[in-house]
Amino acid sequence: MKNKLLLTTAIASGMMISSAALAEVKVSGDVEATYKSVSYDVSGEQINGGGGLGMETNIAISYTGALDNGLNVSAGSIIEDGTADSEYLTIGGEVVSFTIGQDVGHHLTSTVVPHISDQDGTLYSQGSSTTANMFSRIALVKNQQGGATHEPLHVSLDAKAAGGTATFRYTPSTNTGRVSDSGVDDSGKSAIEILYSGSLGVEGLKVQVGTARQTQEDDSATTTDDVVLNKFGASYNFGQVSVGAQRQSYDSGAASNSDTTQDTFAAVFAANDQIRIGARYTKVDQDGKTADEKMKTLEIGYNLGGLGIEIAVGQMENVGGVAAQGDADVYQIRTKQAF
């Protein structure tokens, strides 16, 4: 009887511990569906309204708690279409914290420029082109936004200051291949990222400034210079209207024609709690190209509560940085259901 009582007590205690732990675990997510149509006429390829559907499911699992020494701890993962896309473990206090993870935290892939639908790097990317890829430079700009430092496994230190967060990130290898808990990957470049994002203590202001550098490890490679991205952006909210601008300067490390500069200007008007309307203009200037690539985008978003609908219409001039290539049109509808 005594043994049974002890066993029963142990089981009950275990259930209490499990319940306490589970009480601090949160599960959320969203289901996103996208339709995109593109039209363009480039050398050797003509597409008139070619379209496709895409769908993505994200499930986020997060845990928060406190350690015996008084520090906070949080951990979690975002599962995208059945695969762990983002994961992290963070330990720290109210001001300073340390994180090990991938595709998580403050980073230069994000932007403070107001927008409703996708950023240019996603909206104007079109990987199905069989020629030199009419959106190749925009796809390049997308990669310029710090993804090579932020998406692989990395360590980062965050400190709250001046109404925002200062972040220092070190990535031992920019290889995005997933490494197991007992594996070590020494391929690819190493990288660092330093940035600040916040308000500088000014209400309505958002600022992002930072730099990312990938160090070329193999001096025998054709490209021996470091890859460098510098980015600065700011936006301000005037109540119903938000305006913003940013500049990205990118050096691919190549021996020639390695510098690319992208300038973006945007404004979003919140008509009411449900409807937002936005306009965006982007210009991309790359060394060695005969013309600047230009993008003009109009967006509208409608909030139905848990379901959001976004429509984006865009036009690109001087496709591929060549005036003779002409223009391209993009139409996208995206819905997102959060749960």
C-alpha positions in Angstrom: 0.0 0.0 0.0 2.9 2.4 0.9 4.5 1.7 -2.5 1.2 2.3 -4.3 0.8 5.6 -2.3 4.3 6.7 -3.2 3.7 5.8 -6.9 0.4 7.6 -6.9 2.1 10.7 -5.3 4.9 10.6 -7.9 2.5 10.4 -10.8 0.4 13.2 -9.4 3.5 15.4 -8.9 4.7 14.6 -12.5 1.3 15.6 -13.8 1.5 18.9 -11.9 4.9 19.7 -13.3 3.8 18.9 -16.8 0.7 21.0 -16.5 2.8 23.9 -15.2 5.2 23.6 -18.1 2.5 23.3 -20.7 0.8 26.4 -19.3 3.7 28.4 -20.6 3.7 26.9 -24.0 1.9 28.8 -26.8 0.9 27.6 -30.2 -0.1 29.9 -33.0 0.1 30.0 -36.8 -1.3 31.1 -40.1 -2.3 29.8 -43.5 -1.3 31.9 -46.5 -2.6 31.5 -50.1 -1.1 33.6 -53.0 -2.0 34.0 -56.6 0.5 35.8 -58.9 0.3 36.7 -62.6 3.2 38.1 -64.6 3.5 39.5 -68.2 6.7 40.4 -70.0 8.5 40.4 -73.3 12.3 39.8 -73.1 14.7 38.4 -75.6 13.6 35.0 -76.6 10.7 34.8 -74.1 7.2 36.2 -74.1 4.8 35.7 -71.2 1.3 37.1 -71.3 -0.5 36.7 -68.0 1.3 33.6 -66.8 0.0 32.8 -63.3 0.2 30.4 -60.5 -1.1 29.6 -57.0 1.0 29.2 -53.9 0.1 28.1 -50.4 2.1 28.1 -47.1 1.2 26.9 -43.6 3.2 28.2 -40.6 2.9 26.8 -37.0 4.7 28.6 -34.2 5.5 26.9 -30.9 7.0 29.1 -28.2 8.0 28.6 -24.6 8.8 31.3 -22.0 10.0 30.8 -18.4 12.5 31.9 -15.8 15.8 30.3 -14.6 16.8 29.8 -11.0 19.3 32.7 -11.4 16.6 35.1 -12.3 17.3 35.3 -16.0 14.5 34.8 -18.5 14.5 32.0 -21.0 12.5 31.5 -24.2 12.6 28.9 -26.9 10.6 28.0 -30.0 10.3 27.1 -33.6 8.2 28.0 -36.6 7.3 25.0 -38.8 6.8 26.0 -42.4 5.0 23.4 -44.5 6.1 20.6 -42.2 9.8 21.7 -41.9 11.4 23.7 -39.1 12.1 27.0 -40.8 13.0 29.0 -37.7 14.2 28.0 -34.2 15.8 29.7 -31.3 16.9 29.6 -27.7 17.2 33.0 -25.9 18.6 33.6 -22.4 18.8 37.1 -20.8 17.3 39.9 -18.8 15.1 42.9 -19.6 18.0 44.8 -21.2 20.5 42.3 -22.7 19.8 38.8 -24.1 21.8 36.1 -26.0 20.3 33.9 -28.7 21.3 30.9 -30.7 19.1 30.1 -33.6 18.3 30.5 -37.3 16.0 32.8 -39.2 15.0 34.7 -36.1 15.6 38.0 -34.4 16.2 41.6 -35.6 17.8 41.5 -39.0 18.4 43.5 -42.3 15.9 41.3 -44.2 13.1 43.3 -42.6 12.3 46.9 -43.4 10.8 50.0 -41.7 9.4 51.3 -45.1 5.6 51.0 -44.9 4.1 48.3 -47.1 1.0 46.2 -47.2 1.9 43.1 -49.3 5.4 41.6 -50.1 8.6 43.6 -50.4 10.0 44.2 -53.9 12.4 41.3 -53.6 9.6 38.8 -53.3 6.9 40.5 -55.3 9.0 41.0 -58.4 11.0 37.7 -58.3 10.2 35.3 -61.1 12.3 32.2 -61.1 10.6 30.4 -64.0 12.2 32.6 -66.7 14.4 30.5 -69.0 16.5 33.5 -70.2 18.9 35.4 -68.0 15.9 35.7 -65.6 14.1 39.0 -66.1 13.9 39.6 -62.3 17.5 38.4 -61.7 18.6 41.8 -60.2 15.6 42.0 -58.0 16.2 38.5 -56.8 19.7 39.6 -56.1 18.5 42.6 -54.1 16.3 40.2 -52.1 19.4 38.3 -51.1 21.2 41.5 -50.3 18.9 42.2 -47.4 20.9 40.3 -44.9 19.4 36.8 -45.4 22.8 35.2 -45.8 23.7 36.2 -42.2 20.3 35.9 -40.6 18.9 32.7 -42.1 21.7 30.2 -41.3 22.5 29.1 -37.7 24.0 32.0 -35.8 24.5 33.5 -32.4 23.4 37.1 -31.6 23.5 39.6 -28.7 20.6 42.1 -28.3 20.7 45.1 -26.1 17.9 47.6 -25.6 19.0 51.2 -26.1 17.7 54.6 -27.4 14.2 53.5 -27.8 15.1 50.4 -29.8 17.3 47.3 -30.0 21.0 47.1 -31.0 21.9 43.6 -32.4 25.3 42.0 -33.0 25.1 38.7 -34.9 27.9 36.2 -35.8 27.3 33.4 -38.3 30.1 30.8 -38.5 28.9 29.4 -41.8 26.5 31.0 -44.3 25.5 27.5 -45.6 21.8 27.3 -45.0 21.7 23.5 -45.0 20.2 22.4 -41.8 22.7 20.9 -39.3 21.7 18.3 -36.7 22.3 18.9 -33.0 25.5 16.8 -33.2 26.8 18.1 -36.5 29.2 20.9 -37.4 29.2 22.7 -40.7 32.4 24.5 -41.7 31.4 25.2 -45.4 30.5 28.6 -46.8 31.5 32.1 -45.7 31.4 33.4 -42.1 29.4 36.6 -41.5 28.7 39.3 -39.1 25.7 41.7 -38.9 25.4 44.8 -36.8 22.2 46.9 -36.7 19.9 49.1 -34.7 16.1 49.2 -35.1 13.9 51.4 -33.0 12.4 54.9 -32.6 15.3 56.8 -31.1 12.9 57.9 -28.5 10.7 59.8 -31.0 7.0 58.8 -31.1 5.9 57.8 -34.6 9.5 57.3 -35.9 11.0 54.0 -37.0 14.7 53.7 -37.9 16.8 50.8 -39.2 20.5 51.1 -39.8 23.1 48.4 -40.1 25.7 46.6 -42.0 26.4 42.9 -42.9 29.6 41.4 -44.1 30.4 38.0 -45.4 34.1 37.0 -45.2 35.5 35.1 -48.1 37.2 32.0 -46.5 38.6 30.5 -49.7 41.3 32.9 -51.1 41.7 30.6 -54.1 38.2 31.3 -55.3 37.4 33.6 -58.2 35.6 36.0 -55.9 38.1 36.9 -53.1 36.7 40.2 -51.7 34.2 40.3 -48.9 30.5 40.7 -49.6 29.1 43.8 -47.9 25.7 45.3 -47.4 25.0 48.7 -45.9 21.4 49.7 -45.2 19.6 52.7 -43.8 15.8 53.2 -43.6 13.4 55.5 -41.8 9.6 56.0 -41.6 7.2 58.3 -39.8 3.6 57.9 -38.9 1.3 61.0 -39.1 -1.8 59.3 -37.8 -3.5 57.8 -40.8 -0.5 58.3 -43.1 2.9 56.6 -42.9 5.8 57.5 -45.1 9.3 56.0 -45.4 12.4 55.6 -47.4 15.5 53.4 -47.4 18.8 52.9 -49.2 20.7 49.6 -49.7 24.3 49.6 -50.9 25.6 46.3 -51.9 29.1 45.1 -52.9 29.1 41.5 -54.2 32.8 41.2 -54.0 33.3 40.6 -57.7 36.3 42.1 -59.5 34.1 44.4 -61.6 30.5 45.7 -61.7 30.1 44.6 -58.1 28.2 47.6 -56.7 24.4 47.9 -56.6 22.4 50.7 -55.0 18.6 50.4 -54.3 16.5 53.3 -53.2 12.9 52.8 -52.1 10.2 55.4 -51.2 6.7 54.5 -50.0 3.5 55.8 -48.3 0.5 54.0 -46.8 -2.8 55.5 -46.0 -5.1 53.9 -43.4 -8.6 54.8 -44.6 -10.2 53.1 -41.5 -9.6 50.0 -39.3 -10.2 47.7 -42.2 -8.8 49.4 -45.4 -5.2 50.4 -46.2 -3.9 51.8 -49.4 -0.2 52.1 -50.3 2.2 53.2 -53.1 5.9 52.4 -53.5 8.7 53.4 -55.9 12.0 51.6 -56.1 15.1 52.3 -58.3 18.0 49.9 -58.7 21.3 51.1 -60.1 24.0 48.5 -60.8 27.5 49.1 -62.2 27.8 48.0 -65.8 24.1 48.3 -66.6 22.9 50.7 -69.3 19.7 51.7 -67.4 18.2 51.9 -64.0 15.6 49.2 -63.2 12.5 50.9 -61.8 9.5 49.5 -59.9 6.1 51.2 -59.3 3.7 49.4 -57.0 0.2 50.0 -55.8 -1.3 48.0 -52.9 -4.5 47.7 -51.0 -5.3 45.6 -48.0 -8.6 44.7 -46.4 -8.9 43.2 -42.8 -11.8 40.9 -42.2 -10.8 40.2 -38.7 -8.7 37.0 -38.6 -8.5 37.0 -42.4 -6.5 39.6 -44.4 -6.7 40.2 -48.1 -3.9 42.0 -50.0 -3.8 43.1 -53.7 -0.6 44.4 -55.3 -0.2 45.7 -58.8 3.3 46.4 -60.0 5.2 47.5 -63.1 9.0 47.1 -63.7 10.8 49.3 -66.3 14.1 48.5 -68.0 14.0 44.9 -67.1 17.4 43.6 -66.2 18.9 47.0 -66.3 18.5 47.2 -70.1 16.2 49.7 -71.7 15.7 47.6 -74.8 14.2 44.8 -72.6 11.1 46.8 -72.0 8.6 46.5 -69.1 7.0 43.8 -67.0 3.8 43.7 -65.1 3.0 41.8 -61.9 -0.4 41.2 -60.2 -0.7 39.4 -56.9 -3.5 38.5 -54.5 -2.6 37.2 -51.1 -4.8 36.0 -48.2 -3.7 35.1 -44.7 -5.7 33.4 -42.0 -4.2 33.6 -38.5 -5.0 31.3 -35.7 
